[in-house]
Structures are given as structure tokens and as C-alpha cells.
């Protein structure tokens, strides 16, 4: 598995956004968001139970991520057509206005090292990637436990200070200053 300090692998995968039209060979590449922070979060499968709670939770913070010059990108190993069908079937998911990667060949998931060997799907992995495409934070949960999107936002805030941030630090609080 890739780790902190590793470069996000180059990729060019199908992607899906919205419900206005069927997928039409849209793709997202590693270079589409150059110069931006990236919040790349993976879920195991569409049409499941924990995944929509996470997608909606991250989507609720999309503007907060954008305010921090970060782009929100969801991903699973389902196809763009499955993503589209799932969004169409659930108005809460249809309202989520960000790209969903459709890594059905598992090229990016395998390159990141996040495919569960037994289930053959991506683990619940979140990557915070800096504007130079360097991984700065990773959180990985098993298949049955959802994440806290607010914590991802808190960690992004801390990373962007480029300072020493204590446990439970929140934006606006003092950072640590080492003794001279």
C-alpha cells in the first residue's frame, strides 16, 4: 500500500457526475486537478448500506473543501453506469455534485494497495493529496465501518497550516511552537 510521502499514481479512469444524461466516456486523470488539494475517498460497492452515508457526509462538506482549494472525488470499483443507476435510484445521492471514479478494472485501487483480497473491492480509504500530488494523509477502514468526513476536513485544515498541530486541533486554534 502507498503511504505518506508517496506520489499519487498516474491514472485515467472513467468517471461519472450527475444524473442529467447517461455516462458518455467521461474520464478523470491525475492531471485534471493540478495545483489543487485532492480528497479522494473510496467505498466498496454501490447499492450498499454504509456507503451512501459516507458519500452524503462528504458531499455535505464539498463547499468547505472547495473553500480550502480542495476538490472532492469519490471512487469505487463499480462502473460509471452502475454509479449513474445508483444516483438515479436515490435522490440524496443524485444531489451529490462531485465526480465519482469508476475504477472497475481496479487499476488505481490496486496501485494504491487498497483492494480487499477476499472481497475483491476497495476498502474504505481516504487520501488527502497535496497540490504536488503527494499523499499527505491516509485513513483506511474495513468494509463494515464508515468514516467521519468532518475529521477529513479537520486534518486538511491542519495540513494546510504547515505547523505543528496538537491532538484534536481545530482551525483557528493555536498551533504548537517549539521552544527555542
Biotite code that builds the C-alpha atoms (Angstrom):
import biotite.structure as struc

atoms = struc.array([
    struc.Atom([0.000, 0.000, 0.000], chain_id="A", res_id=1, res_name="UNK", atom_name="CA", element="C"),
    struc.Atom([1.178, 3.509, -0.749], chain_id="A", res_id=2, res_name="UNK", atom_name="CA", element="C"),
    struc.Atom([1.828, 5.732, 2.229], chain_id="A", res_id=3, res_name="UNK", atom_name="CA", element="C"),
    struc.Atom([2.505, 9.291, 3.327], chain_id="A", res_id=4, res_name="UNK", atom_name="CA", element="C"),
    struc.Atom([5.060, 10.981, 1.059], chain_id="A", res_id=5, res_name="UNK", atom_name="CA", element="C"),
    struc.Atom([4.336, 8.733, -1.924], chain_id="A", res_id=6, res_name="UNK", atom_name="CA", element="C"),
    struc.Atom([3.158, 10.272, -5.172], chain_id="A", res_id=7, res_name="UNK", atom_name="CA", element="C"),
    struc.Atom([-0.426, 9.621, -6.212], chain_id="A", res_id=8, res_name="UNK", atom_name="CA", element="C"),
    struc.Atom([-0.175, 7.174, -9.137], chain_id="A", res_id=9, res_name="UNK", atom_name="CA", element="C"),
    struc.Atom([-0.947, 8.437, -12.608], chain_id="A", res_id=10, res_name="UNK", atom_name="CA", element="C"),
    struc.Atom([-4.428, 7.378, -13.655], chain_id="A", res_id=11, res_name="UNK", atom_name="CA", element="C"),
    struc.Atom([-7.039, 7.903, -16.333], chain_id="A", res_id=12, res_name="UNK", atom_name="CA", element="C"),
    struc.Atom([-10.305, 6.207, -15.409], chain_id="A", res_id=13, res_name="UNK", atom_name="CA", element="C"),
    struc.Atom([-13.972, 6.510, -16.320], chain_id="A", res_id=14, res_name="UNK", atom_name="CA", element="C"),
    struc.Atom([-15.887, 8.932, -14.123], chain_id="A", res_id=15, res_name="UNK", atom_name="CA", element="C"),
    struc.Atom([-19.493, 9.866, -13.579], chain_id="A", res_id=16, res_name="UNK", atom_name="CA", element="C"),
    struc.Atom([-21.156, 13.047, -12.308], chain_id="A", res_id=17, res_name="UNK", atom_name="CA", element="C"),
    struc.Atom([-24.820, 13.958, -12.047], chain_id="A", res_id=18, res_name="UNK", atom_name="CA", element="C"),
    struc.Atom([-27.973, 12.339, -13.362], chain_id="A", res_id=19, res_name="UNK", atom_name="CA", element="C"),
    struc.Atom([-28.883, 14.513, -16.346], chain_id="A", res_id=20, res_name="UNK", atom_name="CA", element="C"),
    struc.Atom([-27.512, 12.136, -19.002], chain_id="A", res_id=21, res_name="UNK", atom_name="CA", element="C"),
    struc.Atom([-26.147, 8.637, -19.311], chain_id="A", res_id=22, res_name="UNK", atom_name="CA", element="C"),
    struc.Atom([-22.378, 8.312, -18.942], chain_id="A", res_id=23, res_name="UNK", atom_name="CA", element="C"),
    struc.Atom([-20.610, 9.238, -22.164], chain_id="A", res_id=24, res_name="UNK", atom_name="CA", element="C"),
    struc.Atom([-16.998, 8.050, -21.888], chain_id="A", res_id=25, res_name="UNK", atom_name="CA", element="C"),
    struc.Atom([-16.108, 10.802, -19.428], chain_id="A", res_id=26, res_name="UNK", atom_name="CA", element="C"),
    struc.Atom([-12.739, 10.229, -17.788], chain_id="A", res_id=27, res_name="UNK", atom_name="CA", element="C"),
    struc.Atom([-10.762, 11.776, -14.962], chain_id="A", res_id=28, res_name="UNK", atom_name="CA", element="C"),
    struc.Atom([-6.988, 11.828, -14.931], chain_id="A", res_id=29, res_name="UNK", atom_name="CA", element="C"),
    struc.Atom([-4.336, 12.568, -12.327], chain_id="A", res_id=30, res_name="UNK", atom_name="CA", element="C"),
    struc.Atom([-3.621, 15.853, -14.114], chain_id="A", res_id=31, res_name="UNK", atom_name="CA", element="C"),
    struc.Atom([-7.200, 17.206, -14.141], chain_id="A", res_id=32, res_name="UNK", atom_name="CA", element="C"),
    struc.Atom([-6.834, 18.880, -10.768], chain_id="A", res_id=33, res_name="UNK", atom_name="CA", element="C"),
    struc.Atom([-3.246, 20.128, -10.901], chain_id="A", res_id=34, res_name="UNK", atom_name="CA", element="C"),
    struc.Atom([-2.368, 22.664, -8.247], chain_id="A", res_id=35, res_name="UNK", atom_name="CA", element="C"),
    struc.Atom([-5.291, 21.653, -6.018], chain_id="A", res_id=36, res_name="UNK", atom_name="CA", element="C"),
    struc.Atom([-5.550, 19.588, -2.871], chain_id="A", res_id=37, res_name="UNK", atom_name="CA", element="C"),
    struc.Atom([-7.490, 16.385, -3.526], chain_id="A", res_id=38, res_name="UNK", atom_name="CA", element="C"),
    struc.Atom([-9.777, 14.486, -1.168], chain_id="A", res_id=39, res_name="UNK", atom_name="CA", element="C"),
    struc.Atom([-10.033, 11.047, -2.761], chain_id="A", res_id=40, res_name="UNK", atom_name="CA", element="C"),
    struc.Atom([-12.327, 8.716, -0.876], chain_id="A", res_id=41, res_name="UNK", atom_name="CA", element="C"),
    struc.Atom([-13.202, 5.139, -1.796], chain_id="A", res_id=42, res_name="UNK", atom_name="CA", element="C"),
    struc.Atom([-16.177, 2.970, -0.909], chain_id="A", res_id=43, res_name="UNK", atom_name="CA", element="C"),
    struc.Atom([-16.501, -0.780, -1.529], chain_id="A", res_id=44, res_name="UNK", atom_name="CA", element="C"),
    struc.Atom([-19.645, -1.033, -3.682], chain_id="A", res_id=45, res_name="UNK", atom_name="CA", element="C"),
    struc.Atom([-22.600, 0.919, -4.941], chain_id="A", res_id=46, res_name="UNK", atom_name="CA", element="C"),
    struc.Atom([-26.097, -0.109, -3.805], chain_id="A", res_id=47, res_name="UNK", atom_name="CA", element="C"),
    struc.Atom([-24.942, -0.892, -0.279], chain_id="A", res_id=48, res_name="UNK", atom_name="CA", element="C"),
    struc.Atom([-25.834, 0.434, 3.159], chain_id="A", res_id=49, res_name="UNK", atom_name="CA", element="C"),
    struc.Atom([-22.879, 2.236, 4.793], chain_id="A", res_id=50, res_name="UNK", atom_name="CA", element="C"),
    struc.Atom([-21.542, 3.777, 1.569], chain_id="A", res_id=51, res_name="UNK", atom_name="CA", element="C"),
    struc.Atom([-24.363, 6.281, 0.949], chain_id="A", res_id=52, res_name="UNK", atom_name="CA", element="C"),
    struc.Atom([-23.990, 7.677, 4.469], chain_id="A", res_id=53, res_name="UNK", atom_name="CA", element="C"),
    struc.Atom([-20.342, 8.445, 3.723], chain_id="A", res_id=54, res_name="UNK", atom_name="CA", element="C"),
    struc.Atom([-20.991, 9.840, 0.241], chain_id="A", res_id=55, res_name="UNK", atom_name="CA", element="C"),
    struc.Atom([-23.674, 12.177, 1.592], chain_id="A", res_id=56, res_name="UNK", atom_name="CA", element="C"),
    struc.Atom([-21.463, 13.125, 4.553], chain_id="A", res_id=57, res_name="UNK", atom_name="CA", element="C"),
    struc.Atom([-18.569, 14.048, 2.275], chain_id="A", res_id=58, res_name="UNK", atom_name="CA", element="C"),
    struc.Atom([-20.926, 15.783, -0.156], chain_id="A", res_id=59, res_name="UNK", atom_name="CA", element="C"),
    struc.Atom([-22.304, 17.934, 2.675], chain_id="A", res_id=60, res_name="UNK", atom_name="CA", element="C"),
    struc.Atom([-18.753, 19.278, 3.138], chain_id="A", res_id=61, res_name="UNK", atom_name="CA", element="C"),
    struc.Atom([-17.981, 19.793, -0.578], chain_id="A", res_id=62, res_name="UNK", atom_name="CA", element="C"),
    struc.Atom([-18.132, 23.598, -0.330], chain_id="A", res_id=63, res_name="UNK", atom_name="CA", element="C"),
    struc.Atom([-15.949, 23.538, 2.795], chain_id="A", res_id=64, res_name="UNK", atom_name="CA", element="C"),
    struc.Atom([-13.343, 21.522, 0.881], chain_id="A", res_id=65, res_name="UNK", atom_name="CA", element="C"),
    struc.Atom([-13.606, 23.919, -2.072], chain_id="A", res_id=66, res_name="UNK", atom_name="CA", element="C"),
    struc.Atom([-13.083, 26.873, 0.311], chain_id="A", res_id=67, res_name="UNK", atom_name="CA", element="C"),
    struc.Atom([-9.739, 25.236, 1.135], chain_id="A", res_id=68, res_name="UNK", atom_name="CA", element="C"),
    struc.Atom([-8.793, 24.843, -2.538], chain_id="A", res_id=69, res_name="UNK", atom_name="CA", element="C"),
    struc.Atom([-9.505, 21.108, -2.402], chain_id="A", res_id=70, res_name="UNK", atom_name="CA", element="C"),
    struc.Atom([-11.501, 19.026, -4.860], chain_id="A", res_id=71, res_name="UNK", atom_name="CA", element="C"),
    struc.Atom([-13.692, 16.170, -3.607], chain_id="A", res_id=72, res_name="UNK", atom_name="CA", element="C"),
    struc.Atom([-13.501, 12.928, -5.622], chain_id="A", res_id=73, res_name="UNK", atom_name="CA", element="C"),
    struc.Atom([-15.386, 9.741, -4.766], chain_id="A", res_id=74, res_name="UNK", atom_name="CA", element="C"),
    struc.Atom([-14.443, 6.325, -6.107], chain_id="A", res_id=75, res_name="UNK", atom_name="CA", element="C"),
    struc.Atom([-15.329, 2.655, -6.158], chain_id="A", res_id=76, res_name="UNK", atom_name="CA", element="C"),
    struc.Atom([-14.614, -0.317, -8.368], chain_id="A", res_id=77, res_name="UNK", atom_name="CA", element="C"),
    struc.Atom([-18.092, -0.164, -9.922], chain_id="A", res_id=78, res_name="UNK", atom_name="CA", element="C"),
    struc.Atom([-18.679, 1.098, -13.472], chain_id="A", res_id=79, res_name="UNK", atom_name="CA", element="C"),
    struc.Atom([-19.845, 4.566, -14.450], chain_id="A", res_id=80, res_name="UNK", atom_name="CA", element="C"),
    struc.Atom([-23.214, 3.071, -15.447], chain_id="A", res_id=81, res_name="UNK", atom_name="CA", element="C"),
    struc.Atom([-23.643, 1.496, -12.009], chain_id="A", res_id=82, res_name="UNK", atom_name="CA", element="C"),
    struc.Atom([-22.773, 4.864, -10.436], chain_id="A", res_id=83, res_name="UNK", atom_name="CA", element="C"),
    struc.Atom([-25.363, 6.537, -12.653], chain_id="A", res_id=84, res_name="UNK", atom_name="CA", element="C"),
    struc.Atom([-28.056, 3.964, -11.809], chain_id="A", res_id=85, res_name="UNK", atom_name="CA", element="C"),
    struc.Atom([-27.361, 4.280, -8.082], chain_id="A", res_id=86, res_name="UNK", atom_name="CA", element="C"),
    struc.Atom([-27.588, 8.060, -8.214], chain_id="A", res_id=87, res_name="UNK", atom_name="CA", element="C"),
    struc.Atom([-30.820, 7.838, -10.202], chain_id="A", res_id=88, res_name="UNK", atom_name="CA", element="C"),
    struc.Atom([-32.292, 5.460, -7.616], chain_id="A", res_id=89, res_name="UNK", atom_name="CA", element="C"),
    struc.Atom([-31.666, 7.709, -4.606], chain_id="A", res_id=90, res_name="UNK", atom_name="CA", element="C"),
    struc.Atom([-32.399, 11.455, -4.609], chain_id="A", res_id=91, res_name="UNK", atom_name="CA", element="C"),
    struc.Atom([-29.859, 12.026, -1.810], chain_id="A", res_id=92, res_name="UNK", atom_name="CA", element="C"),
    struc.Atom([-27.101, 10.549, -4.000], chain_id="A", res_id=93, res_name="UNK", atom_name="CA", element="C"),
    struc.Atom([-28.392, 12.340, -7.094], chain_id="A", res_id=94, res_name="UNK", atom_name="CA", element="C"),
    struc.Atom([-27.825, 15.621, -5.250], chain_id="A", res_id=95, res_name="UNK", atom_name="CA", element="C"),
    struc.Atom([-24.112, 14.883, -4.704], chain_id="A", res_id=96, res_name="UNK", atom_name="CA", element="C"),
    struc.Atom([-22.380, 17.151, -7.193], chain_id="A", res_id=97, res_name="UNK", atom_name="CA", element="C"),
    struc.Atom([-18.862, 15.746, -7.423], chain_id="A", res_id=98, res_name="UNK", atom_name="CA", element="C"),
    struc.Atom([-17.051, 13.229, -9.606], chain_id="A", res_id=99, res_name="UNK", atom_name="CA", element="C"),
    struc.Atom([-17.224, 9.509, -8.845], chain_id="A", res_id=100, res_name="UNK", atom_name="CA", element="C"),
    struc.Atom([-14.371, 7.499, -10.316], chain_id="A", res_id=101, res_name="UNK", atom_name="CA", element="C"),
    struc.Atom([-15.423, 4.203, -11.893], chain_id="A", res_id=102, res_name="UNK", atom_name="CA", element="C"),
    struc.Atom([-12.288, 2.112, -11.421], chain_id="A", res_id=103, res_name="UNK", atom_name="CA", element="C"),
    struc.Atom([-13.918, -1.146, -12.486], chain_id="A", res_id=104, res_name="UNK", atom_name="CA", element="C"),
    struc.Atom([-10.594, -2.506, -13.786], chain_id="A", res_id=105, res_name="UNK", atom_name="CA", element="C"),
    struc.Atom([-9.178, -1.761, -10.302], chain_id="A", res_id=106, res_name="UNK", atom_name="CA", element="C"),
    struc.Atom([-6.092, -0.150, -11.827], chain_id="A", res_id=107, res_name="UNK", atom_name="CA", element="C"),
    struc.Atom([-5.959, 2.796, -9.433], chain_id="A", res_id=108, res_name="UNK", atom_name="CA", element="C"),
    struc.Atom([-7.252, 0.835, -6.416], chain_id="A", res_id=109, res_name="UNK", atom_name="CA", element="C"),
    struc.Atom([-4.545, -1.799, -6.961], chain_id="A", res_id=110, res_name="UNK", atom_name="CA", element="C"),
    struc.Atom([-1.863, 0.857, -7.476], chain_id="A", res_id=111, res_name="UNK", atom_name="CA", element="C"),
    struc.Atom([-2.898, 2.418, -4.159], chain_id="A", res_id=112, res_name="UNK", atom_name="CA", element="C"),
    struc.Atom([-2.927, -1.012, -2.495], chain_id="A", res_id=113, res_name="UNK", atom_name="CA", element="C"),
    struc.Atom([-6.467, -0.739, -1.129], chain_id="A", res_id=114, res_name="UNK", atom_name="CA", element="C"),
    struc.Atom([-8.240, -3.752, -2.673], chain_id="A", res_id=115, res_name="UNK", atom_name="CA", element="C"),
    struc.Atom([-9.530, -6.198, -0.064], chain_id="A", res_id=116, res_name="UNK", atom_name="CA", element="C"),
    struc.Atom([-8.093, -9.574, -1.112], chain_id="A", res_id=117, res_name="UNK", atom_name="CA", element="C"),
    struc.Atom([-11.139, -11.579, -0.025], chain_id="A", res_id=118, res_name="UNK", atom_name="CA", element="C"),
    struc.Atom([-13.956, -9.326, -1.211], chain_id="A", res_id=119, res_name="UNK", atom_name="CA", element="C"),
    struc.Atom([-12.200, -8.012, -4.344], chain_id="A", res_id=120, res_name="UNK", atom_name="CA", element="C"),
    struc.Atom([-13.420, -4.442, -3.727], chain_id="A", res_id=121, res_name="UNK", atom_name="CA", element="C"),
    struc.Atom([-11.780, -1.293, -2.411], chain_id="A", res_id=122, res_name="UNK", atom_name="CA", element="C"),
    struc.Atom([-11.545, -0.750, 1.312], chain_id="A", res_id=123, res_name="UNK", atom_name="CA", element="C"),
    struc.Atom([-12.976, 2.453, 2.789], chain_id="A", res_id=124, res_name="UNK", atom_name="CA", element="C"),
    struc.Atom([-9.868, 4.501, 2.088], chain_id="A", res_id=125, res_name="UNK", atom_name="CA", element="C"),
    struc.Atom([-9.452, 8.267, 2.209], chain_id="A", res_id=126, res_name="UNK", atom_name="CA", element="C"),
    struc.Atom([-6.417, 10.030, 0.755], chain_id="A", res_id=127, res_name="UNK", atom_name="CA", element="C"),
    struc.Atom([-5.575, 13.689, 1.236], chain_id="A", res_id=128, res_name="UNK", atom_name="CA", element="C"),
    struc.Atom([-3.248, 14.597, -1.624], chain_id="A", res_id=129, res_name="UNK", atom_name="CA", element="C"),
    struc.Atom([-1.422, 17.926, -1.822], chain_id="A", res_id=130, res_name="UNK", atom_name="CA", element="C"),
    struc.Atom([-1.207, 20.180, -4.914], chain_id="A", res_id=131, res_name="UNK", atom_name="CA", element="C"),
    struc.Atom([2.011, 18.401, -5.969], chain_id="A", res_id=132, res_name="UNK", atom_name="CA", element="C"),
    struc.Atom([0.166, 15.018, -5.962], chain_id="A", res_id=133, res_name="UNK", atom_name="CA", element="C"),
    struc.Atom([1.981, 13.845, -2.825], chain_id="A", res_id=134, res_name="UNK", atom_name="CA", element="C"),
    struc.Atom([-0.097, 11.798, -0.379], chain_id="A", res_id=135, res_name="UNK", atom_name="CA", element="C"),
    struc.Atom([-0.225, 13.663, 2.928], chain_id="A", res_id=136, res_name="UNK", atom_name="CA", element="C"),
    struc.Atom([-2.809, 11.603, 4.840], chain_id="A", res_id=137, res_name="UNK", atom_name="CA", element="C"),
    struc.Atom([-4.434, 8.182, 4.575], chain_id="A", res_id=138, res_name="UNK", atom_name="CA", element="C"),
    struc.Atom([-7.268, 6.659, 6.558], chain_id="A", res_id=139, res_name="UNK", atom_name="CA", element="C"),
    struc.Atom([-8.428, 3.119, 5.852], chain_id="A", res_id=140, res_name="UNK", atom_name="CA", element="C"),
    struc.Atom([-11.390, 1.380, 7.442], chain_id="A", res_id=141, res_name="UNK", atom_name="CA", element="C"),
    struc.Atom([-12.622, -2.158, 6.956], chain_id="A", res_id=142, res_name="UNK", atom_name="CA", element="C"),
    struc.Atom([-15.674, -2.850, 4.874], chain_id="A", res_id=143, res_name="UNK", atom_name="CA", element="C"),
    struc.Atom([-18.215, -2.525, 7.683], chain_id="A", res_id=144, res_name="UNK", atom_name="CA", element="C"),
    struc.Atom([-17.291, 0.768, 9.414], chain_id="A", res_id=145, res_name="UNK", atom_name="CA", element="C"),
    struc.Atom([-17.974, 4.217, 7.984], chain_id="A", res_id=146, res_name="UNK", atom_name="CA", element="C"),
    struc.Atom([-15.693, 7.233, 8.200], chain_id="A", res_id=147, res_name="UNK", atom_name="CA", element="C"),
    struc.Atom([-16.046, 10.718, 9.644], chain_id="A", res_id=148, res_name="UNK", atom_name="CA", element="C"),
    struc.Atom([-15.857, 13.280, 6.795], chain_id="A", res_id=149, res_name="UNK", atom_name="CA", element="C"),
    struc.Atom([-15.613, 16.123, 9.329], chain_id="A", res_id=150, res_name="UNK", atom_name="CA", element="C"),
    struc.Atom([-12.350, 14.578, 10.567], chain_id="A", res_id=151, res_name="UNK", atom_name="CA", element="C"),
    struc.Atom([-11.010, 14.619, 6.999], chain_id="A", res_id=152, res_name="UNK", atom_name="CA", element="C"),
    struc.Atom([-11.768, 18.341, 6.835], chain_id="A", res_id=153, res_name="UNK", atom_name="CA", element="C"),
    struc.Atom([-10.062, 18.901, 10.213], chain_id="A", res_id=154, res_name="UNK", atom_name="CA", element="C"),
    struc.Atom([-6.944, 17.069, 9.046], chain_id="A", res_id=155, res_name="UNK", atom_name="CA", element="C"),
    struc.Atom([-6.892, 19.046, 5.771], chain_id="A", res_id=156, res_name="UNK", atom_name="CA", element="C"),
    struc.Atom([-7.035, 22.252, 7.824], chain_id="A", res_id=157, res_name="UNK", atom_name="CA", element="C"),
    struc.Atom([-4.130, 21.057, 9.954], chain_id="A", res_id=158, res_name="UNK", atom_name="CA", element="C"),
    struc.Atom([-2.052, 20.028, 6.938], chain_id="A", res_id=159, res_name="UNK", atom_name="CA", element="C"),
    struc.Atom([-2.605, 23.381, 5.301], chain_id="A", res_id=160, res_name="UNK", atom_name="CA", element="C"),
    struc.Atom([-1.198, 25.258, 8.312], chain_id="A", res_id=161, res_name="UNK", atom_name="CA", element="C"),
    struc.Atom([2.213, 23.663, 7.716], chain_id="A", res_id=162, res_name="UNK", atom_name="CA", element="C"),
    struc.Atom([2.605, 23.961, 11.513], chain_id="A", res_id=163, res_name="UNK", atom_name="CA", element="C"),
    struc.Atom([2.666, 21.539, 14.431], chain_id="A", res_id=164, res_name="UNK", atom_name="CA", element="C"),
    struc.Atom([-0.949, 20.832, 15.358], chain_id="A", res_id=165, res_name="UNK", atom_name="CA", element="C"),
    struc.Atom([-1.809, 19.138, 18.666], chain_id="A", res_id=166, res_name="UNK", atom_name="CA", element="C"),
    struc.Atom([-4.344, 16.389, 19.229], chain_id="A", res_id=167, res_name="UNK", atom_name="CA", element="C"),
    struc.Atom([-7.912, 17.499, 18.415], chain_id="A", res_id=168, res_name="UNK", atom_name="CA", element="C"),
    struc.Atom([-6.668, 20.788, 16.940], chain_id="A", res_id=169, res_name="UNK", atom_name="CA", element="C"),
    struc.Atom([-9.346, 22.733, 15.051], chain_id="A", res_id=170, res_name="UNK", atom_name="CA", element="C"),
    struc.Atom([-8.978, 25.573, 12.591], chain_id="A", res_id=171, res_name="UNK", atom_name="CA", element="C"),
    struc.Atom([-8.437, 28.870, 14.375], chain_id="A", res_id=172, res_name="UNK", atom_name="CA", element="C"),
    struc.Atom([-6.780, 27.346, 17.421], chain_id="A", res_id=173, res_name="UNK", atom_name="CA", element="C"),
    struc.Atom([-3.157, 27.921, 18.335], chain_id="A", res_id=174, res_name="UNK", atom_name="CA", element="C"),
    struc.Atom([-0.581, 25.624, 16.818], chain_id="A", res_id=175, res_name="UNK", atom_name="CA", element="C"),
    struc.Atom([2.413, 24.356, 18.789], chain_id="A", res_id=176, res_name="UNK", atom_name="CA", element="C"),
    struc.Atom([5.554, 26.437, 18.892], chain_id="A", res_id=177, res_name="UNK", atom_name="CA", element="C"),
    struc.Atom([8.735, 24.515, 19.806], chain_id="A", res_id=178, res_name="UNK", atom_name="CA", element="C"),
    struc.Atom([10.926, 26.088, 22.457], chain_id="A", res_id=179, res_name="UNK", atom_name="CA", element="C"),
    struc.Atom([13.886, 27.918, 21.014], chain_id="A", res_id=180, res_name="UNK", atom_name="CA", element="C"),
])
